[in-house]
Amino acid sequence: MENDSSSLASIIIWSGAAISLLGLAGLVWCILRVSKAKRAKLNDDEMRKVLQSALPLNLGALFLSVIGLMLVIVGIFIA
């Protein structure tokens, strides 16, 4: 029985780590996208469009990171 819960905990921890890394990659992508727009010295309307399109992706990536970290914590508690 101990081996089954340990195996389940390991699966939860590693899947949570993968989800968290996916979210982190999304956050880095959003940062690079906005910094590229800042370097391009866009006017206010164009910059606003870039920021408005990056905001939902940024929030989604942050959500993935949080869910992944929560899975890691749950997996640690189960182990």
Contacts in CASP RR format, 6 or more apart in sequence:
PFRMAT RR
TARGET T0000
AUTHOR 0000-0000-0000
METHOD contacts of the structure
MODEL  1
MENDSSSLASIIIWSGAAISLLGLAGLVWCILRVSKAKRAKLNDDEMRKV
LQSALPLNLGALFLSVIGLMLVIVGIFIA
5 78 0 8 1.000
5 79 0 8 1.000
6 79 0 8 1.000
8 78 0 8 1.000
9 75 0 8 1.000
9 76 0 8 1.000
9 78 0 8 1.000
9 79 0 8 1.000
10 79 0 8 1.000
12 71 0 8 1.000
12 72 0 8 1.000
12 74 0 8 1.000
12 75 0 8 1.000
12 78 0 8 1.000
13 71 0 8 1.000
13 72 0 8 1.000
13 75 0 8 1.000
13 76 0 8 1.000
13 79 0 8 1.000
15 71 0 8 1.000
16 67 0 8 1.000
16 68 0 8 1.000
16 69 0 8 1.000
16 71 0 8 1.000
16 72 0 8 1.000
17 68 0 8 1.000
17 72 0 8 1.000
19 64 0 8 1.000
19 65 0 8 1.000
19 67 0 8 1.000
19 68 0 8 1.000
19 71 0 8 1.000
20 64 0 8 1.000
20 65 0 8 1.000
20 67 0 8 1.000
20 68 0 8 1.000
20 69 0 8 1.000
20 71 0 8 1.000
20 72 0 8 1.000
22 64 0 8 1.000
23 60 0 8 1.000
23 61 0 8 1.000
23 62 0 8 1.000
23 64 0 8 1.000
23 65 0 8 1.000
24 61 0 8 1.000
24 65 0 8 1.000
25 61 0 8 1.000
26 57 0 8 1.000
26 58 0 8 1.000
26 61 0 8 1.000
26 64 0 8 1.000
27 58 0 8 1.000
27 61 0 8 1.000
27 62 0 8 1.000
27 65 0 8 1.000
29 57 0 8 1.000
29 61 0 8 1.000
30 54 0 8 1.000
30 57 0 8 1.000
30 58 0 8 1.000
30 61 0 8 1.000
33 50 0 8 1.000
33 54 0 8 1.000
34 50 0 8 1.000
34 51 0 8 1.000
34 54 0 8 1.000
37 46 0 8 1.000
37 47 0 8 1.000
37 50 0 8 1.000
37 51 0 8 1.000
38 47 0 8 1.000
42 50 0 8 1.000
END
